[in-house]
Amino acid sequence: METPPLETTPLSTSLERGIRIISSYVKTLPETPGVYRMLGQGGAVLYVGKSKSLRKRVHSYTQISRLTIRHQRMVSETLFMEFVTTHTEIEALLLEANLIKKLKPRYNILLKDDKFFSYLVLTDHDYPRLMKYRGKRNKKDTYFGPFASTHAVNHSLSTLHKLFKLRSCTDSFFAMRQRPCLEYHIKRCSAPCVHKVSEKDYKKQASQAIAFLKGKTAQVQESLSVEMEQASREKRYEQAATLRDQIQALTVLQRQQTVNAASLYDADVIAITQQGGMTCVQVFFYRSGHHYGSAALFPERFEQATFLEDFATFLAIFYEDKDPPPEIYLNVMPSARQELMSAFSQKSERAVKIIVPQKGEKKAIVERVAENARDALVRKLSHRTTQGTHLKELAEICGLEDPLNRVEVYDNSHIQGSYNVGAMIVATIEGFDKKSYRKFKIRSRQASGDDYAMMREVLSRRFTGSLAHKNEENPLPDLIILDGGAGQLSVVMDTFQQLEIDIPLLAVAKGPDRHAGKEEFYRPGQKAFSLQDRQSLLHFIQRLRDEAHRFAIGAHREQRAKSITASVLNDIPGVGAHRKKSLLQHFGSARAIEAAGVQDLKTVRGISAALAQQIYDFFHGS
């Protein structure tokens, strides 16, 4: 159910007006479950909520005395609302989590740091590929996880490749091989690409890997022991020795990974704590008796007054793109426990329990996780305090009275005028805000190789292009730091004067002999100065500059690699951007396309028999 806006006064954000708008909807709302959205200026989604009675929940926003300060601000900005009715409260809960994850409304709980969870995946292929994976799942593939840290998944992946020798290469690379690659020679792959292993034996390796990941280590070891004894009886001693090493490695790995397997087989242990206006959620993953690591998350916008309800929303968002395990152990019981369990059970197609253990071993484990959460929060608060001190000192040397909430740092990178790229990084009180980083491929030929012209183009595009029109996602910075001296500062000052922009600037130039620690700093209308007597602040600015330089160099190398890969294909008649993309996706590289035969080329979508012959002739000089 969708309702058009009732008022068109986007500049008015009064609380009275917001209450009047919300009240006008209440009369027509049903007392059934559903999801509501509060929208503000330009249709921006301010908040997504759910309720088992839309009328009662929406009416509660008109009771000013019961609203938190955050919710009062939200009501004051509300211009109109949208509604979707659902059959059950469980459907409303799932829809709410999906919309929050997708829309990231300004006033909802924000979970920014859960994107790093990785999975191990065995692909649906005659010779399955074992790899690390993030993103949308393919139903035909087999997934294991989530793993809470990059180290945990990389360690498991490396160990499994050594144990079961499954391929890690792409399908296109696999299809083009004519001899074993290095992975085979270092005994991390059995080279199915050139039939060093039969399809039957390879599938046996894959099934053993699956059994191990499902916790059936004893069965895998027993199977390997039978094979080892048989190989020994048949005097295949080298193979028997390899199997013996596999069994020993499995024993060591099982001892390292199995933590409390008797009590925690498939479970998540989650503890939440608050301090200093911040919230920390610590998560421990257990799958098939293996400990898959832990992670500390710091969701934003938790309210003390609605803590248990916010915790329930957090759990719904957290598991929106993950399969909940059969058991979830918590240190605090959230509201809507039954609805959460029903929703998770429906999602994972098996019964899911949410438990706050009261005694025994499981309670001890939860308390240990809660202690980890408290320690992580103390470290986060300490880092934030240090970051805040540095930002305060940075504001002082720039002559600014207001605190620095957002600092943008700019740098350029190129090689003799080729592959020109500009980069912007962002720092806040939380540290580096990597989701706000941006790279700019230099468009102007006149700017090619000219650092000043490149900086002029980057800053012009930043403050007049698409980024400037998304103020909520990319607000104006409180300070801009430039990697360069007085020349760069002068160029940016001139650019800002033309754009009628007034943002404080600070340029950083390497000092004599380009030695770190002897940097010179420039501000508009001020003489150059150094910070050798303020080493802590100097090191902070160096970290900002070095991060911008790292990001710029990475963007430059990425652009150069793409250009080198595609440059050969640009010269083939009849191969445009679309066909070039299809060829690269199918074969993986220009070298693989060059090695392909006519019949192989014809299998690519969009490549006719005549064009396949033309591509083959181009590479082979016919």
C-alpha positions as CSV (number, residue, x, y, z in Angstrom):
1,M,0.0,0.0,0.0
2,E,1.5,3.3,-1.1
3,T,0.4,6.8,-0.2
4,P,1.4,10.0,-2.1
5,P,3.0,12.8,-0.2
6,L,0.7,15.0,1.8
7,E,2.8,18.1,1.9
8,T,5.4,19.7,-0.4
9,T,7.4,21.9,1.9
10,P,10.8,20.2,1.8
11,L,12.6,22.9,3.7
12,S,10.2,22.6,6.7
13,T,11.3,20.1,9.2
14,S,9.3,21.0,12.2
15,L,8.3,18.3,14.7
16,E,4.7,19.6,14.7
17,R,4.4,19.2,11.0
18,G,5.8,15.7,11.1
19,I,3.3,14.6,13.8
20,R,0.5,16.1,11.7
21,I,1.6,14.2,8.7
22,I,1.9,10.9,10.6
23,S,-1.4,11.4,12.3
24,S,-3.2,11.7,9.0
25,Y,-2.1,8.2,8.0
26,V,-3.1,6.5,11.2
27,K,-6.9,6.7,10.5
28,T,-6.6,4.6,7.3
29,L,-4.1,2.0,8.5
30,P,-5.1,-1.6,9.3
31,E,-4.4,-3.4,12.6
32,T,-2.4,-6.0,10.7
33,P,1.3,-6.9,10.4
34,G,3.4,-4.9,8.0
35,V,6.4,-2.7,7.2
36,Y,6.4,1.1,7.0
37,R,8.9,3.5,5.6
38,M,9.3,7.2,6.6
39,L,10.5,9.3,3.8
40,G,12.0,12.8,3.8
41,Q,13.2,15.4,1.3
42,G,13.6,14.1,-2.2
43,G,12.1,10.7,-1.3
44,A,15.1,9.8,0.9
45,V,14.3,6.8,3.1
46,L,14.7,7.9,6.8
47,Y,13.5,4.8,8.6
48,V,12.2,1.3,8.0
49,G,10.1,-0.4,10.7
50,K,7.9,-3.3,11.2
51,S,4.9,-4.1,13.5
52,K,2.3,-6.7,14.1
53,S,-0.2,-3.7,14.1
54,L,0.7,-1.0,11.7
55,R,-1.9,1.4,13.1
56,K,-0.7,1.1,16.7
57,R,3.0,1.4,15.8
58,V,2.6,4.4,13.5
59,H,0.3,6.1,16.1
60,S,3.1,5.7,18.7
61,Y,5.2,8.2,16.7
62,T,2.7,10.9,17.5
63,Q,3.4,10.5,21.3
64,I,6.3,13.0,21.7
65,S,7.0,12.3,25.3
66,R,7.7,8.6,24.5
67,L,10.1,9.3,21.6
68,T,13.9,9.3,21.9
69,I,15.8,12.4,20.6
70,R,16.8,10.4,17.5
71,H,13.2,9.5,16.8
72,Q,12.0,13.1,17.4
73,R,14.5,14.2,14.7
74,M,13.3,11.5,12.4
75,V,9.6,12.5,12.8
76,S,10.5,16.2,12.2
77,E,12.0,15.3,8.9
78,T,9.2,13.0,7.7
79,L,7.3,14.3,4.7
80,F,5.3,11.2,3.8
81,M,5.1,7.4,4.5
82,E,4.8,4.2,2.6
83,F,3.3,0.9,3.8
84,V,3.4,-2.8,2.9
85,T,1.0,-5.2,4.7
86,T,2.1,-8.8,5.3
87,H,0.3,-11.9,6.3
88,T,2.4,-12.5,9.4
89,E,4.8,-10.7,11.7
90,I,7.5,-13.1,10.6
91,E,7.1,-11.9,7.0
92,A,7.3,-8.3,8.2
93,L,10.5,-9.1,10.2
94,L,12.2,-10.6,7.1
95,L,11.1,-7.8,4.8
96,E,12.2,-5.2,7.3
97,A,15.7,-6.7,7.5
98,N,16.0,-6.9,3.8
99,L,15.0,-3.3,3.3
100,I,17.3,-2.0,6.0
101,K,20.2,-4.0,4.5
102,K,19.4,-2.6,1.0
103,L,18.4,1.0,1.7
104,K,20.6,1.8,4.7
105,P,18.1,4.4,6.1
106,R,19.6,7.2,8.1
107,Y,17.8,6.5,11.4
108,N,17.9,2.6,11.4
109,I,20.6,0.5,13.1
110,L,23.5,0.5,10.7
111,L,25.7,-2.6,10.4
112,K,28.7,-1.5,8.3
113,D,31.4,-4.0,9.1
114,D,29.8,-7.4,8.3
115,K,30.8,-7.6,4.6
116,F,34.1,-9.3,5.2
117,F,32.6,-12.7,6.1
118,S,33.8,-15.3,3.6
119,Y,32.8,-18.8,2.7
120,L,34.6,-21.8,1.2
121,V,32.8,-23.0,-1.9
122,L,33.0,-26.1,-4.1
123,T,31.6,-25.2,-7.5
124,D,29.2,-27.2,-9.5
125,H,31.5,-28.7,-12.1
126,D,32.7,-32.1,-13.3
127,Y,36.0,-31.2,-11.6
128,P,34.9,-28.9,-8.7
129,R,36.9,-25.8,-7.8
130,L,37.6,-25.1,-4.2
131,M,37.9,-21.4,-3.4
132,K,37.2,-18.5,-1.1
133,Y,33.9,-16.7,-1.9
134,R,31.9,-13.6,-1.0
135,G,28.7,-12.4,-2.6
136,K,25.5,-13.8,-3.9
137,R,25.2,-17.6,-3.8
138,N,24.6,-20.0,-6.6
139,K,22.2,-22.7,-5.4
140,K,24.1,-25.4,-7.3
141,D,27.4,-24.8,-5.5
142,T,28.2,-26.1,-2.0
143,Y,29.1,-23.5,0.6
144,F,30.8,-23.8,4.0
145,G,31.1,-21.0,6.6
146,P,30.8,-18.2,7.4
147,F,34.4,-17.6,8.4
148,A,34.8,-14.6,10.7
149,S,38.3,-13.6,9.5
150,T,40.4,-13.6,6.4
151,H,43.1,-15.5,8.2
152,A,40.7,-18.2,9.2
153,V,39.4,-18.8,5.7
154,N,42.8,-18.5,4.1
155,H,44.3,-21.0,6.5
156,S,41.5,-23.5,6.0
157,L,41.7,-23.1,2.2
158,S,45.5,-23.5,2.1
159,T,45.3,-26.6,4.3
160,L,42.5,-28.2,2.3
161,H,44.4,-27.7,-1.0
162,K,47.4,-29.4,0.6
163,L,45.3,-32.3,1.9
164,F,42.9,-33.0,-0.9
165,K,44.6,-31.3,-3.9
166,L,41.5,-29.7,-5.4
167,R,42.0,-27.1,-8.1
168,S,41.8,-23.4,-7.4
169,C,42.0,-22.0,-11.0
170,T,39.1,-20.5,-12.9
171,D,37.0,-22.6,-15.3
172,S,38.4,-20.8,-18.4
173,F,42.0,-21.3,-17.2
174,F,41.2,-24.9,-16.5
175,A,39.8,-25.5,-19.9
176,M,42.8,-24.1,-21.7
177,R,45.6,-25.9,-19.9
178,Q,47.8,-28.2,-21.9
179,R,50.3,-29.0,-19.2
180,P,50.2,-28.9,-15.3
181,C,50.7,-25.5,-13.7
182,L,52.9,-24.7,-10.6
183,E,50.1,-25.8,-8.2
184,Y,50.6,-29.4,-9.3
185,H,54.4,-29.3,-8.9
186,I,54.2,-28.0,-5.4
187,K,51.6,-30.7,-4.6
188,R,48.6,-28.5,-4.0
189,C,46.6,-29.8,-7.0
190,S,46.2,-33.1,-8.7
191,A,46.1,-31.5,-12.2
192,P,42.7,-32.7,-13.4
193,C,43.1,-30.2,-16.3
194,V,45.5,-32.5,-18.1
195,H,44.1,-35.8,-16.7
196,K,46.8,-36.5,-14.1
197,V,43.8,-37.8,-12.0
198,S,40.7,-39.5,-13.2
199,E,37.3,-37.9,-12.8
200,K,36.3,-40.7,-10.4
201,D,39.3,-40.2,-8.2
202,Y,39.0,-36.4,-8.3
203,K,35.3,-36.6,-7.2
204,K,36.5,-38.8,-4.4
205,Q,39.0,-36.1,-3.3
206,A,36.1,-33.6,-3.4
207,S,33.8,-35.8,-1.4
208,Q,36.5,-36.3,1.3
209,A,36.9,-32.5,1.5
210,I,33.2,-32.1,1.9
211,A,33.1,-34.8,4.6
212,F,35.9,-33.1,6.5
213,L,34.2,-29.7,6.3
214,K,31.0,-31.3,7.7
215,G,33.0,-32.6,10.7
216,K,33.3,-36.2,9.6
217,T,37.1,-36.2,10.1
218,A,37.2,-39.7,11.7
219,Q,35.4,-41.2,8.6
220,V,37.9,-39.4,6.3
221,Q,40.8,-40.7,8.3
222,E,39.5,-44.2,8.3
223,S,39.0,-44.1,4.6
224,L,42.5,-42.8,4.0
225,S,43.9,-45.5,6.4
226,V,42.3,-48.3,4.3
227,E,43.7,-46.7,1.1
228,M,47.2,-46.4,2.7
229,E,47.2,-50.1,3.8
230,Q,46.1,-51.2,0.4
231,A,48.8,-49.1,-1.3
232,S,51.4,-50.5,1.0
233,R,50.3,-54.1,0.3
234,E,50.6,-53.4,-3.4
235,K,54.0,-51.9,-2.9
236,R,52.9,-48.4,-4.0
237,Y,55.1,-46.9,-1.2
238,E,55.2,-43.4,-2.5
239,Q,51.4,-43.2,-2.6
240,A,51.2,-44.8,0.8
241,A,53.6,-42.2,2.2
242,T,51.4,-39.4,0.8
243,L,48.3,-40.9,2.4
244,R,50.2,-41.2,5.7
245,D,51.1,-37.5,5.6
246,Q,47.4,-36.7,4.9
247,I,46.2,-38.6,7.9
248,Q,48.8,-37.0,10.2
249,A,47.9,-33.5,8.8
250,L,44.2,-34.2,9.4
251,T,44.9,-35.2,13.0
252,V,46.9,-31.9,13.7
253,L,44.2,-29.8,11.9
254,Q,41.4,-31.4,13.9
255,R,43.2,-30.8,17.1
256,Q,43.7,-27.1,16.2
257,Q,40.2,-26.4,14.9
258,T,37.9,-28.5,17.2
259,V,36.9,-26.3,20.2
260,N,34.2,-27.6,22.6
261,A,33.0,-29.9,19.8
262,A,31.0,-31.9,22.3
263,S,28.8,-29.0,23.3
264,L,29.0,-26.7,20.2
265,Y,28.7,-28.4,16.9
266,D,26.7,-26.1,14.6
267,A,26.1,-22.9,16.6
268,D,26.8,-19.1,16.8
269,V,27.7,-17.5,20.1
270,I,26.8,-13.8,20.2
271,A,27.4,-11.3,23.0
272,I,26.5,-7.7,23.1
273,T,27.8,-4.9,25.3
274,Q,27.5,-1.1,25.5
275,Q,29.9,1.6,26.9
276,G,30.6,5.2,26.2
277,G,27.8,5.5,23.7
278,M,29.1,2.7,21.6
279,T,27.9,-0.9,21.0
280,C,30.0,-4.0,20.3
281,V,28.7,-7.3,19.2
282,Q,31.1,-10.2,19.4
283,V,30.4,-13.3,17.2
284,F,32.0,-16.8,17.4
285,F,31.2,-19.2,14.6
286,Y,31.1,-23.0,15.1
287,R,30.4,-25.3,12.2
288,S,30.6,-29.1,12.2
289,G,32.6,-29.0,15.4
290,H,35.1,-26.6,13.9
291,H,35.8,-23.1,15.2
292,Y,35.5,-20.8,12.2
293,G,36.9,-17.7,14.0
294,S,35.4,-14.7,15.7
295,A,34.7,-11.1,14.9
296,A,33.8,-7.9,16.7
297,L,31.1,-5.7,15.1
298,F,30.2,-2.2,16.0
299,P,26.7,-1.4,14.9
300,E,25.6,2.2,15.1
301,R,22.4,3.9,16.4
302,F,21.6,1.6,19.2
303,E,19.3,3.3,21.7
304,Q,19.4,2.5,25.4
305,A,15.6,3.0,25.7
306,T,15.0,0.4,22.9
307,F,18.0,-1.8,23.4
308,L,16.3,-5.2,23.3
309,E,14.2,-4.2,20.3
310,D,17.3,-2.9,18.5
311,F,19.2,-6.1,19.3
312,A,16.4,-8.1,17.6
313,T,16.6,-5.9,14.6
314,F,20.4,-6.4,14.5
315,L,20.0,-10.2,14.5
316,A,17.5,-10.0,11.7
317,I,19.8,-7.8,9.6
318,F,22.9,-9.9,10.5
319,Y,21.3,-13.2,9.3
320,E,19.6,-11.6,6.3
321,D,22.3,-12.9,3.9
322,K,23.4,-15.9,6.1
323,D,22.0,-19.3,7.0
324,P,21.3,-19.3,10.7
325,P,22.7,-22.4,12.5
326,P,20.4,-24.6,14.6
327,E,21.5,-23.0,17.8
328,I,22.2,-19.3,18.6
329,Y,23.5,-18.6,22.1
330,L,23.2,-15.0,23.4
331,N,24.2,-13.2,26.6
332,V,21.0,-11.1,26.4
333,M,17.5,-12.1,25.2
334,P,16.2,-9.8,22.5
335,S,12.6,-8.9,22.0
336,A,10.6,-10.8,19.5
337,R,12.4,-14.0,20.3
338,Q,9.7,-16.3,19.0
339,E,9.3,-14.3,15.8
340,L,13.1,-14.4,15.2
341,M,13.2,-18.2,15.7
342,S,10.3,-18.7,13.4
343,A,11.8,-16.5,10.7
344,F,15.2,-18.1,11.0
345,S,13.7,-21.6,10.9
346,Q,11.8,-20.7,7.8
347,K,14.9,-19.2,6.2
348,S,17.2,-22.2,6.9
349,E,14.4,-24.8,6.5
350,R,15.3,-26.4,9.9
351,A,14.5,-25.6,13.5
352,V,16.5,-22.7,15.0
353,K,16.7,-22.1,18.7
354,I,17.7,-18.8,20.4
355,I,19.0,-19.5,23.9
356,V,20.5,-17.5,26.8
357,P,22.2,-20.3,28.8
358,Q,21.8,-20.1,32.5
359,K,24.4,-22.6,33.7
360,G,27.0,-25.1,32.7
361,E,29.6,-25.1,29.9
362,K,27.6,-23.1,27.4
363,K,27.1,-20.3,29.9
364,A,30.8,-20.2,30.5
365,I,31.4,-20.0,26.7
366,V,28.9,-17.1,26.4
367,E,30.6,-15.3,29.3
368,R,34.0,-15.7,27.5
369,V,32.5,-14.2,24.3
370,A,31.0,-11.4,26.3
371,E,34.4,-10.7,27.9
372,N,35.9,-10.6,24.4
373,A,33.2,-8.1,23.4
374,R,34.0,-5.8,26.4
375,D,37.8,-6.0,25.6
376,A,37.1,-5.1,21.9
377,L,34.9,-2.2,22.8
378,V,37.6,-0.8,25.2
379,R,40.1,-1.0,22.4
380,K,37.7,0.7,20.0
381,L,37.0,3.5,22.4
382,S,40.7,4.0,23.0
383,H,41.4,4.1,19.2
384,R,38.5,6.6,18.8
385,T,39.9,8.8,21.6
386,T,43.3,8.8,20.0
387,Q,41.8,9.5,16.6
388,G,39.7,12.3,18.1
389,T,42.8,13.8,19.7
390,H,44.7,13.8,16.4
391,L,41.7,15.4,14.6
392,K,41.5,18.1,17.2
393,E,45.2,18.9,16.9
394,L,44.8,18.9,13.1
395,A,42.0,21.4,13.4
396,E,44.1,23.6,15.7
397,I,47.1,23.9,13.2
398,C,44.6,24.7,10.5
399,G,43.0,27.5,12.6
400,L,39.6,25.8,12.7
401,E,37.3,26.0,15.8
402,D,34.8,23.3,14.8
403,P,35.7,19.6,15.1
404,L,36.8,17.7,12.1
405,N,34.2,15.0,11.3
406,R,35.4,14.2,7.8
407,V,38.8,14.8,6.2
408,E,39.4,14.1,2.5
409,V,42.9,13.5,1.2
410,Y,43.8,13.6,-2.5
411,D,46.7,12.2,-4.6
412,N,47.5,11.5,-8.3
413,S,49.4,8.7,-10.0
414,H,50.6,8.2,-13.5
415,I,53.7,6.9,-15.5
416,Q,55.0,9.6,-17.9
417,G,51.5,10.8,-18.6
418,S,50.0,7.3,-19.1
419,Y,47.3,5.7,-17.1
420,N,46.4,8.9,-15.3
421,V,44.3,8.5,-12.1
422,G,43.3,10.6,-9.2
423,A,42.4,9.2,-5.8
424,M,40.4,10.4,-2.8
425,I,40.4,8.8,0.7
426,V,38.3,9.7,3.7
427,A,39.2,9.7,7.4
428,T,36.7,10.2,10.3
429,I,36.8,9.8,14.0
430,E,36.3,6.0,13.4
431,G,39.4,5.8,11.2
432,F,39.6,5.3,7.4
433,D,36.1,5.2,5.9
434,K,37.0,2.9,3.0
435,K,33.5,2.7,1.5
436,S,33.8,6.5,0.8
437,Y,37.1,6.1,-1.1
438,R,36.9,7.2,-4.8
439,K,39.1,7.0,-7.8
440,F,39.0,9.3,-10.8
441,K,40.2,8.2,-14.3
442,I,41.5,11.4,-15.8
443,R,39.5,12.3,-18.9
444,S,41.2,15.5,-20.2
445,R,44.1,14.9,-22.6
446,Q,45.5,18.3,-21.6
447,A,45.7,17.0,-18.0
448,S,47.7,14.0,-19.0
449,G,50.9,13.9,-17.0
450,D,50.3,17.4,-15.6
451,D,49.9,16.9,-11.8
452,Y,48.4,20.4,-11.4
453,A,45.8,19.9,-14.2
454,M,45.0,16.4,-12.9
455,M,44.3,17.8,-9.4
456,R,42.1,20.6,-10.9
457,E,40.0,18.0,-12.8
458,V,39.7,15.7,-9.8
459,L,38.5,18.4,-7.4
460,S,36.2,19.9,-10.0
461,R,34.5,16.5,-10.6
462,R,34.3,15.8,-6.8
463,F,32.4,19.0,-6.1
464,T,30.3,19.3,-9.3
465,G,29.7,15.7,-10.4
466,S,27.6,12.8,-9.1
467,L,29.4,12.8,-5.7
468,A,28.3,16.4,-5.0
469,H,24.6,15.4,-5.6
470,K,24.7,12.7,-3.0
471,N,25.3,14.8,0.1
472,E,24.0,12.1,2.5
473,E,26.5,9.6,1.3
474,N,29.3,12.1,0.6
475,P,28.9,15.2,2.8
476,L,31.3,18.1,2.3
477,P,34.5,17.6,4.1
478,D,35.6,19.8,7.0
479,L,39.2,19.8,5.7
480,I,41.0,18.8,2.5
481,I,44.6,17.6,2.5
482,L,46.6,17.6,-0.7
483,D,49.7,15.6,-1.4
484,G,51.8,18.4,-2.8
485,G,53.3,21.8,-2.1
486,A,52.5,25.4,-2.7
487,G,51.8,24.8,-6.4
488,Q,49.0,22.2,-5.8
489,L,47.6,24.5,-3.1
490,S,47.4,27.4,-5.5
491,V,45.7,25.3,-8.2
492,V,43.0,24.1,-5.8
493,M,42.5,27.5,-4.4
494,D,41.9,28.9,-7.9
495,T,39.6,25.9,-8.7
496,F,37.5,26.5,-5.5
497,Q,37.3,30.2,-6.3
498,Q,35.8,29.4,-9.7
499,L,33.4,26.9,-8.1
500,E,32.5,29.3,-5.2
501,I,33.5,26.6,-2.7
502,D,35.0,27.5,0.7
503,I,36.6,24.4,2.4
504,P,39.8,24.6,4.5
505,L,42.9,23.3,2.7
506,L,46.2,21.9,3.9
507,A,49.0,20.9,1.5
508,V,51.8,18.5,2.5
509,A,55.1,18.6,0.6
510,K,58.1,16.4,1.2
511,G,60.9,18.4,2.8
512,P,64.6,18.6,1.9
513,D,65.9,15.5,0.2
514,R,62.3,14.2,0.3
515,H,62.9,12.6,3.8
516,A,59.9,11.6,5.8
517,G,59.7,13.6,9.0
518,K,60.9,16.8,7.4
519,E,57.6,17.6,5.6
520,E,56.5,21.1,5.0
521,F,52.9,22.2,5.3
522,Y,51.1,25.0,3.4
523,R,47.9,26.8,4.2
524,P,46.2,29.6,2.1
525,G,47.8,32.9,2.9
526,Q,50.3,31.4,5.4
527,K,54.0,30.7,5.3
528,A,55.2,27.1,5.1
529,F,55.7,25.4,8.5
530,S,56.8,22.1,9.9
531,L,55.7,19.8,12.7
532,Q,58.9,18.3,13.8
533,D,58.2,19.3,17.3
534,R,54.7,17.6,17.2
535,Q,55.8,14.0,16.2
536,S,52.4,12.4,17.1
537,L,50.4,14.7,14.8
538,L,53.1,14.5,12.1
539,H,52.9,10.7,12.1
540,F,49.1,10.9,11.9
541,I,49.2,13.2,8.8
542,Q,51.9,10.9,7.3
543,R,49.5,8.0,7.7
544,L,46.7,9.9,5.9
545,R,49.0,10.9,3.0
546,D,50.5,7.4,2.7
547,E,47.0,5.8,2.6
548,A,46.0,8.2,-0.2
549,H,49.2,7.3,-2.0
550,R,48.6,3.6,-1.6
551,F,45.1,3.9,-2.9
552,A,46.2,6.0,-5.9
553,I,49.0,3.6,-6.8
554,G,46.5,0.7,-6.6
555,A,44.0,2.4,-8.8
556,H,46.8,3.2,-11.3
557,R,48.1,-0.4,-11.4
558,E,44.5,-1.7,-11.9
559,Q,44.0,0.7,-14.8
560,R,47.3,-0.2,-16.4
561,A,46.7,-4.0,-16.0
562,K,43.3,-3.7,-17.7
563,S,44.8,-1.7,-20.5
564,I,47.6,-4.1,-21.1
565,T,45.2,-7.1,-21.1
566,A,42.8,-5.5,-23.5
567,S,45.2,-3.6,-25.8
568,V,45.9,-6.5,-28.1
569,L,42.2,-7.2,-28.6
570,N,41.5,-3.5,-29.6
571,D,43.4,-4.1,-32.8
572,I,41.2,-7.0,-34.0
573,P,38.7,-5.9,-36.7
574,G,35.1,-6.7,-35.8
575,V,35.8,-7.1,-32.1
576,G,34.1,-4.3,-30.2
577,A,33.7,-3.7,-26.5
578,H,30.9,-6.3,-26.0
579,R,32.7,-9.1,-27.9
580,K,36.0,-8.3,-26.2
581,K,34.3,-8.6,-22.8
582,S,32.8,-12.0,-23.8
583,L,36.1,-13.3,-25.0
584,L,37.9,-12.2,-21.8
585,Q,35.2,-13.7,-19.5
586,H,35.3,-17.0,-21.4
587,F,39.1,-17.4,-21.7
588,G,40.4,-15.3,-18.8
589,S,43.2,-13.5,-20.6
590,A,44.4,-12.2,-24.0
591,R,47.2,-14.9,-24.0
592,A,44.5,-17.7,-23.6
593,I,42.5,-16.2,-26.5
594,E,45.7,-16.2,-28.6
595,A,46.2,-19.9,-27.8
596,A,42.6,-20.9,-28.6
597,G,41.7,-22.7,-31.7
598,V,38.9,-21.8,-34.1
599,Q,36.5,-24.3,-32.6
600,D,37.2,-23.0,-29.1
601,L,36.6,-19.4,-30.3
602,K,33.3,-20.3,-31.9
603,T,31.9,-21.5,-28.5
604,V,32.0,-17.9,-27.2
605,R,28.7,-16.1,-27.3
606,G,28.6,-13.5,-30.1
607,I,31.5,-15.0,-32.0
608,S,30.5,-16.4,-35.4
609,A,32.4,-19.0,-37.4
610,A,33.8,-16.3,-39.7
611,L,34.8,-14.0,-36.9
612,A,36.4,-16.9,-35.0
613,Q,38.5,-17.6,-38.1
614,Q,39.4,-13.8,-38.3
615,I,40.5,-13.7,-34.7
616,Y,42.6,-16.9,-35.1
617,D,44.2,-15.5,-38.3
618,F,45.0,-12.2,-36.5
619,F,47.1,-14.0,-33.9
620,H,48.7,-16.5,-36.2
621,G,49.5,-14.3,-39.2
622,S,47.5,-16.3,-41.8
